[in-house]
Amino acid sequence: MSCRRRDPRAHRQRGQASLEWLAVVALVATALGLGAALAQADAVGRRVTREMARAICLVGDGDCRRDQEPCVVGSQAVAQGLTVDLAVIRLGEDELGLVEQRSDGTFAVTVEDGIAGGLQATGGVGASFHVGKLGVSVGGEVAAALVARRGRGRTWIVGSLAEARRILSAGGDGRPPDATSGDGAWASSLSGAASAGVGGESFTLAQAGITYDKSVGWRVDRATGHRTAYVQASSSASVAAGGGVLGLAQEAGGELYAVEHDAAGRPVDLRVIAAGAFGGSRDLPAVVQPVAGLLAASAGAEDRVFEVTGHLDLTDAGNLAAARALLDAIAGRRATAAPSQALRRRLDERGTVQARVLATSAEATGAGGQVALELAKLGAEARIERTSRRLLAATSRGLDEQWVTRTDCVA
């Protein structure tokens, strides 16, 4: 019996034909006005256009399902740490236990350990003089700190809350974790204040401060072999005069940039994440403003936070070329990593976006003490913080550029 060899060109031709056929279907639908009608009709229509766009992406062997990833619908975290101040040296150790309930019915359990160390110093100058019985004094103080932290984490995906709690209480599991991670963070700050006193009363003349934070990290998925690297940097500066009666403040936050590589080392996904406190639609990033109403859920007495994640398919050659400079910055762990304007336009035109609003609450307990010396201080503090979050609203924008409420995540 003879065996005929398979022509590899036949698969490519069939794939090309399928892609061309889907493109023709989409073109005809658009010409007939069906695409626009479906997009505007209702949620069912928007889901149809999304599946059509995804089908074309899949035929082209793209990274097409980021908007279908499970949502975290609720989480509970417990963090505990011990910090010791010895003269100008600060040392610390912390542990984190996190359980996340996901929309597909599974639970992600993360156990992380970290150590921190750094330097801190405070200095000041002052002068005083007397005119008769009236005493006048002026002075200033400057404080500086530099703290670094390194952490290692393990994550397991389990099918029940009981199993998640068992792993958390044991500080891990007997089987290998489904994902491992590591991170490093650096934080520096410099602040100063000037004060004056007349008679027995004192008041602040001015105060200013600047902070800079940077974090880098990685995560490896054991099942797929995919590795994700990320970098984030943020800074803030503030100046206030007259003890806060008249003040000027300037703050700048930072996005988190991450790139995911497959097991062969090929970049497959670029991720841009923005998060912050949510008091109203004005706090949301510009990309979400057109559908801010879909995220206007009440949290009662709890605080609200937002999380917005954009994805760009790096298996597309044009996307990869536009993202190359940012990928190099992430690989080099450079704090200056930021998308160019051209890349941001491509993210807006070709990327998918997931937006969430969550209710959050936290409570902390702790005890400590310190002794202030002339040049430094000695002290220690133990602290336990419990944080809970629950998903209030979620929406996503697919490859068809239409926004759809994630009904699989919230009712």
Secondary structure, 3 states (H helix, E strand, C coil): CCCCCCCHHHHHHHHHHHHHHHHHHHHHHHHCCHHHHHHHHCHHHHHHHHHHHHHHHHHCCCCCCHHHCCCEEEEEEEEEEEEEEEECEEEEEEEEEEEEEECCCCEEEEEEEEEEEEEEEEEEEEEEEEECCEEEEEEEEEEEEEEEEEEEEEEEEECCHHHHHHHHHHCCCCCCCCEEEEEEEEEEEEEEEEEEEECCEEEEEEEEEEEEEEEEEEEEECCCCCEEEEEEEEEEEEEEEHHHCEEEEEEECCCEEEEEECCCCCEEEEEEEEEEECCCHHHCCHHHHHHHHHHCCCCCCCEEEEEEEEEEECCCHHHHHHHHHHHHHHHCCCCCCCCCHHHHHHHHHHCEEEEEEEEEEEEEEEEEEEEECCCCEEEEEEEEEEEEEEEEEEEEECCCCCEEECCCCCC
